[in-house]
């Protein structure tokens, strides 16, 4: 690992639109009440971390994963939560956001029971931030491929109808610019078509033409929708991850776990992608994520990363009830079991060697 890794990350962060937040300090009041959705998401995140942790430790003889991120089970409404929240804010502002897992050579550190303060972080060769997603990646890919293919076929069919009599002549009279766009459009350029739909009503044929153009516009909108699953770093975490790297100089990775497979990407590659405006809308987007309490989230196409768990066995899931101090009941989902199957070649080339 280059000794200048932490400088590389800081420089890349400055090149992004979020570089001005590189020294961000977090503050704010603790949330006053947990929700069932929050607890379910937390349980899912903990399950995803266990899947990665076990997959590495069961398949690598030379290296091991060590749990390093916060594993506290306190949530808003529990006794002691406010003190816990304040301590966590102080930690974020001091050392940054701890990654979920650290990777060590077994010869350097082989303890399974050490607390975070007892872990020799300086000996770690990689750090992993585990993210979870409530999708089956294979099913999603098949669905989106079918949706895109149907929308493209509909675009072709509607375009061909417009370019026949009587609509072609009518469009030549009303909007030769749109006609020119349609005559040159092909499978690769329908997504790029942009035109304004007018409502022509002076004849039956013009009404039909307006309807066809509107339908074409609707299918083009489908082609514009994001059609990829994503690796999801939160914007507010960029500075906090950078702060941790500045302190410990350990190579950082994001690993996104779905319910059937998982992908990994180096943190520096995320920053390189986000720093390139030409890639926005192509391989990444920036959105307010409902699952993350509406927080602004970077969504990078998982295909940019590498598939590191080629298969995950579905966990068992059951309902759990939590009673809050004032008698409110929350019901959420707990995940147990499941297994991830590590691609040792990807683990070695991406995380160990950093190729």
C-alpha positions as CSV (number, residue, x, y, z in Angstrom):
1,X,0.0,0.0,0.0
2,X,1.3,3.4,-0.9
3,X,2.0,5.6,2.2
4,X,0.3,8.4,0.3
5,X,-3.1,6.6,0.1
6,X,-4.7,9.0,2.6
7,X,-3.4,12.0,0.6
8,X,-4.9,10.4,-2.6
9,X,-8.3,10.1,-1.0
10,X,-8.3,13.7,0.3
11,X,-7.3,15.0,-3.1
12,X,-10.0,12.9,-4.9
13,X,-12.6,14.2,-2.4
14,X,-11.7,17.8,-3.1
15,X,-12.2,17.2,-6.8
16,X,-15.9,16.1,-6.2
17,X,-18.8,18.5,-5.8
18,X,-18.7,17.6,-2.1
19,X,-15.0,18.6,-1.6
20,X,-16.0,21.7,0.4
21,X,-17.3,19.4,3.1
22,X,-14.0,17.6,3.6
23,X,-13.7,18.9,7.1
24,X,-17.4,18.5,8.0
25,X,-18.2,18.2,11.6
26,X,-21.4,16.5,12.5
27,X,-23.8,17.8,15.1
28,X,-27.5,17.7,15.9
29,X,-30.0,16.4,18.4
30,X,-30.5,12.7,18.7
31,X,-33.6,11.3,17.1
32,X,-36.5,11.1,19.6
33,X,-38.2,8.0,18.4
34,X,-37.2,4.8,16.5
35,X,-39.5,3.3,13.8
36,X,-40.2,-0.2,12.7
37,X,-38.6,0.5,9.3
38,X,-35.4,1.9,11.0
39,X,-35.1,-1.3,13.2
40,X,-35.7,-3.6,10.2
41,X,-33.1,-1.7,8.1
42,X,-30.6,-2.0,11.0
43,X,-31.3,-5.7,11.4
44,X,-30.8,-6.2,7.6
45,X,-27.5,-4.3,7.8
46,X,-26.3,-6.4,10.7
47,X,-27.2,-9.5,8.8
48,X,-25.3,-8.3,5.7
49,X,-22.2,-7.6,7.8
50,X,-22.4,-11.2,9.3
51,X,-22.7,-12.7,5.8
52,X,-19.5,-10.9,4.6
53,X,-17.6,-11.6,7.9
54,X,-18.4,-15.3,7.8
55,X,-17.7,-15.7,4.0
56,X,-14.2,-14.2,4.4
57,X,-13.3,-16.1,7.6
58,X,-14.6,-19.4,6.3
59,X,-12.8,-19.2,3.0
60,X,-9.5,-17.5,3.6
61,X,-6.7,-19.3,5.4
62,X,-4.2,-16.4,5.3
63,X,-6.6,-13.5,6.0
64,X,-9.4,-12.8,8.4
65,X,-12.1,-10.2,8.9
66,X,-12.5,-8.5,12.2
67,X,-15.6,-6.6,13.3
68,X,-14.7,-3.1,14.0
69,X,-17.7,-0.8,13.4
70,X,-20.1,0.1,16.1
71,X,-22.3,-2.9,17.1
72,X,-24.4,-1.2,19.8
73,X,-28.0,-2.4,19.9
74,X,-29.4,0.9,21.4
75,X,-31.9,2.8,19.4
76,X,-33.9,6.0,20.0
77,X,-36.2,5.5,22.9
78,X,-33.9,3.2,24.8
79,X,-32.4,4.2,28.2
80,X,-28.9,5.6,27.7
81,X,-29.4,6.4,24.0
82,X,-28.8,10.1,24.3
83,X,-25.3,9.5,25.9
84,X,-24.5,6.9,23.3
85,X,-25.5,9.3,20.5
86,X,-23.4,12.1,21.9
87,X,-20.4,9.8,22.2
88,X,-20.8,8.6,18.7
89,X,-21.0,12.2,17.3
90,X,-17.8,12.9,19.2
91,X,-16.1,9.9,17.7
92,X,-17.2,10.9,14.2
93,X,-15.7,14.3,14.7
94,X,-12.5,13.0,16.1
95,X,-11.4,9.9,14.2
96,X,-14.2,9.7,11.6
97,X,-16.5,6.8,10.6
98,X,-15.1,3.4,11.5
99,X,-15.6,0.8,8.8
100,X,-17.6,-2.3,9.6
101,X,-14.8,-4.7,9.0
102,X,-11.0,-4.7,9.0
103,X,-9.0,-7.3,7.1
104,X,-5.8,-8.7,8.7
105,X,-3.3,-11.3,8.0
106,X,-4.0,-14.0,10.4
107,X,-0.3,-14.0,11.5
108,X,-0.7,-10.3,12.4
109,X,-3.9,-10.5,14.4
110,X,-6.1,-13.5,15.0
111,X,-8.3,-12.5,17.9
112,X,-12.0,-13.0,17.6
113,X,-12.9,-11.4,20.9
114,X,-11.0,-8.1,21.0
115,X,-12.9,-4.9,21.4
116,X,-12.5,-2.0,19.0
117,X,-9.9,-0.4,21.3
118,X,-7.8,-3.5,21.4
119,X,-7.6,-4.0,17.6
120,X,-4.2,-3.0,16.1
121,X,-5.7,-0.9,13.3
122,X,-2.3,0.0,12.0
123,X,-1.7,-3.6,11.0
124,X,-4.9,-3.8,8.9
125,X,-4.5,-4.2,5.1
126,X,-8.0,-3.2,4.2
127,X,-11.2,-1.7,5.6
128,X,-14.7,-2.6,4.4
129,X,-17.9,-0.6,4.7
130,X,-20.8,-3.0,4.3
131,X,-24.0,-1.8,2.8
132,X,-27.2,-3.8,2.3
133,X,-30.0,-3.6,-0.2
134,X,-33.5,-5.3,-0.2
135,X,-33.2,-6.7,-3.8
136,X,-32.5,-9.9,-5.5
137,X,-29.9,-8.7,-8.0
138,X,-30.5,-11.4,-10.6
139,X,-34.3,-10.8,-10.6
140,X,-33.8,-7.1,-10.8
141,X,-31.5,-7.4,-13.7
142,X,-33.9,-9.6,-15.6
143,X,-36.8,-7.3,-14.9
144,X,-35.0,-4.2,-16.1
145,X,-33.7,-5.9,-19.2
146,X,-37.2,-6.9,-20.1
147,X,-38.6,-3.4,-19.3
148,X,-35.9,-1.7,-21.4
149,X,-36.4,-4.1,-24.3
150,X,-40.1,-3.6,-24.3
151,X,-39.8,0.2,-24.2
152,X,-37.3,0.1,-27.1
153,X,-39.5,-2.1,-29.2
154,X,-42.5,0.2,-28.5
155,X,-40.4,3.2,-29.5
156,X,-39.5,1.5,-32.8
157,X,-43.2,0.5,-33.4
158,X,-44.5,4.0,-32.7
159,X,-41.8,5.7,-34.7
160,X,-42.5,3.4,-37.7
161,X,-46.3,4.2,-37.5
162,X,-45.5,8.0,-37.5
163,X,-43.3,7.7,-40.5
164,X,-46.1,6.2,-42.6
165,X,-48.9,8.1,-44.4
166,X,-50.8,10.2,-43.4
167,X,-48.8,11.0,-40.3
168,X,-45.4,11.6,-41.9
169,X,-46.8,14.3,-44.2
170,X,-48.7,15.9,-41.3
171,X,-45.5,16.0,-39.2
172,X,-43.5,17.5,-42.0
173,X,-46.0,20.3,-42.0
174,X,-46.3,20.8,-38.3
175,X,-42.8,20.0,-37.0
176,X,-40.1,19.1,-39.6
177,X,-37.6,19.1,-36.7
178,X,-39.3,16.2,-34.9
179,X,-39.6,14.4,-38.2
180,X,-35.9,14.7,-38.8
181,X,-35.2,13.3,-35.3
182,X,-37.4,10.3,-35.9
183,X,-36.0,9.6,-39.3
184,X,-32.5,9.3,-37.9
185,X,-33.3,7.6,-34.7
186,X,-32.1,4.0,-34.1
187,X,-31.9,1.6,-31.2
188,X,-28.9,3.4,-29.7
189,X,-30.3,6.9,-29.9
190,X,-33.9,6.7,-28.8
191,X,-32.8,7.4,-25.3
192,X,-31.3,10.8,-26.5
193,X,-34.4,12.0,-28.3
194,X,-35.9,15.2,-26.8
195,X,-38.8,17.0,-28.2
196,X,-41.9,18.9,-27.1
197,X,-45.2,17.3,-27.6
198,X,-47.9,19.6,-29.0
199,X,-51.6,18.9,-28.8
200,X,-53.0,19.2,-32.3
201,X,-56.8,18.8,-32.5
202,X,-58.0,20.3,-35.7
203,X,-58.5,16.9,-37.4
204,X,-58.8,13.3,-36.5
205,X,-55.4,12.5,-38.1
206,X,-53.7,15.3,-36.1
207,X,-55.2,14.1,-32.9
208,X,-53.9,10.6,-33.6
209,X,-50.5,12.0,-34.4
210,X,-50.4,13.9,-31.2
211,X,-51.3,10.7,-29.3
212,X,-48.5,8.8,-31.0
213,X,-45.9,11.4,-30.1
214,X,-47.1,11.4,-26.5
215,X,-46.9,7.6,-26.3
216,X,-43.4,7.8,-27.8
217,X,-42.4,10.4,-25.2
218,X,-43.6,8.1,-22.5
219,X,-41.5,5.2,-23.7
220,X,-38.5,7.4,-24.0
221,X,-39.0,8.4,-20.3
222,X,-38.8,4.7,-19.4
223,X,-35.4,4.5,-21.2
224,X,-34.2,7.4,-19.1
225,X,-35.0,5.8,-15.8
226,X,-32.2,4.4,-13.7
227,X,-32.1,0.7,-14.6
228,X,-29.2,-0.5,-12.5
229,X,-28.8,-1.6,-8.9
230,X,-26.3,0.5,-7.0
231,X,-23.6,0.7,-4.4
232,X,-24.8,3.4,-2.0
233,X,-22.4,5.6,-0.1
234,X,-24.2,8.5,1.7
235,X,-22.9,11.9,0.8
236,X,-22.6,12.9,4.4
237,X,-20.3,9.9,5.0
238,X,-17.7,10.9,2.5
239,X,-16.0,13.4,4.8
240,X,-16.3,11.0,7.7
241,X,-14.7,8.1,5.8
242,X,-12.0,10.5,4.6
243,X,-11.3,11.5,8.2
244,X,-10.9,7.9,9.3
245,X,-8.5,7.3,6.4
246,X,-6.5,10.4,7.3
247,X,-6.0,9.0,10.8
248,X,-5.3,5.4,9.9
249,X,-4.2,5.3,6.2
250,X,-5.9,1.9,5.5
251,X,-7.3,1.2,2.0
252,X,-11.1,1.4,2.1
253,X,-13.8,-0.5,0.2
254,X,-17.6,-0.4,-0.1
255,X,-19.3,-3.8,-0.3
256,X,-23.0,-3.9,-1.3
257,X,-24.9,-7.0,-0.2
258,X,-28.1,-8.0,-1.9
259,X,-30.1,-11.1,-1.0
260,X,-28.5,-13.3,-3.7
261,X,-25.0,-11.8,-4.3
262,X,-22.7,-8.9,-3.4
263,X,-20.4,-6.5,-5.1
264,X,-17.2,-4.6,-4.0
265,X,-15.7,-1.4,-5.2
266,X,-12.6,0.6,-3.9
267,X,-13.5,3.9,-2.2
268,X,-11.1,5.8,-4.4
269,X,-12.9,4.5,-7.5
270,X,-16.2,5.9,-6.1
271,X,-14.6,9.3,-5.7
272,X,-13.1,9.2,-9.2
273,X,-16.5,8.4,-10.7
274,X,-18.4,11.1,-8.8
275,X,-15.7,13.6,-9.7
276,X,-16.5,13.1,-13.5
277,X,-19.6,15.0,-14.5
278,X,-19.8,13.0,-17.7
279,X,-20.6,9.9,-15.7
280,X,-23.6,11.3,-13.9
281,X,-26.8,9.8,-15.2
282,X,-24.7,7.1,-16.9
283,X,-23.0,5.1,-14.1
284,X,-24.0,7.1,-11.1
285,X,-26.8,9.3,-9.8
286,X,-27.3,11.4,-6.7
287,X,-30.7,10.9,-5.0
288,X,-32.5,11.3,-1.8
289,X,-32.8,7.8,-0.5
290,X,-36.1,6.9,1.3
291,X,-34.4,3.9,3.1
292,X,-31.8,6.2,4.5
293,X,-34.2,8.7,6.1
294,X,-34.2,10.8,2.9
295,X,-30.4,11.4,3.1
296,X,-28.6,12.3,-0.1
297,X,-27.0,9.1,-1.4
298,X,-24.6,8.4,-4.3
299,X,-25.8,5.5,-6.3
300,X,-23.0,3.9,-8.4
301,X,-23.9,1.1,-10.8
302,X,-22.9,-2.2,-9.2
303,X,-21.5,-3.4,-12.5
304,X,-18.7,-0.9,-12.1
305,X,-17.7,-3.0,-9.0
306,X,-16.7,-6.6,-8.9
307,X,-19.0,-9.5,-7.9
308,X,-17.3,-10.8,-4.7
309,X,-20.1,-13.0,-3.4
310,X,-21.5,-14.9,-6.3
311,X,-24.2,-16.5,-4.3
312,X,-26.0,-15.9,-1.0
313,X,-28.4,-18.3,0.6
314,X,-31.6,-16.6,1.7
315,X,-31.8,-16.1,5.5
316,X,-34.7,-17.0,7.7
317,X,-36.8,-14.0,8.8
318,X,-39.2,-13.5,11.6
319,X,-41.2,-10.8,13.3
320,X,-39.9,-9.3,16.5
321,X,-41.6,-7.0,19.0
322,X,-39.9,-4.2,20.9
323,X,-41.7,-2.4,23.7
324,X,-40.6,1.2,24.3
325,X,-40.5,2.8,27.7
326,X,-43.8,4.5,27.5
327,X,-45.6,1.4,26.2
328,X,-45.4,1.9,22.5
329,X,-44.8,-1.3,20.5
330,X,-42.7,-1.6,17.4
331,X,-42.7,-4.7,15.2
332,X,-39.8,-5.3,12.9
333,X,-38.0,-8.1,11.0
334,X,-35.0,-10.0,12.2
335,X,-32.8,-12.0,9.8
336,X,-31.0,-15.2,10.8
337,X,-28.8,-17.6,8.9
338,X,-28.0,-17.5,5.3
339,X,-24.5,-17.9,3.8
340,X,-22.3,-16.1,1.4
341,X,-20.0,-17.8,-1.1
342,X,-16.8,-15.8,-1.5
343,X,-15.0,-15.5,-4.9
344,X,-11.5,-15.9,-3.5
345,X,-9.9,-14.6,-6.7
346,X,-11.9,-11.3,-6.5
347,X,-11.2,-11.1,-2.8
348,X,-7.5,-11.5,-3.4
349,X,-7.2,-9.2,-6.4
350,X,-9.5,-6.4,-5.2
351,X,-9.1,-6.3,-1.5
352,X,-5.8,-7.9,-0.8
353,X,-3.7,-6.7,-3.7
354,X,-5.9,-3.7,-4.7
355,X,-5.6,-4.4,-8.4
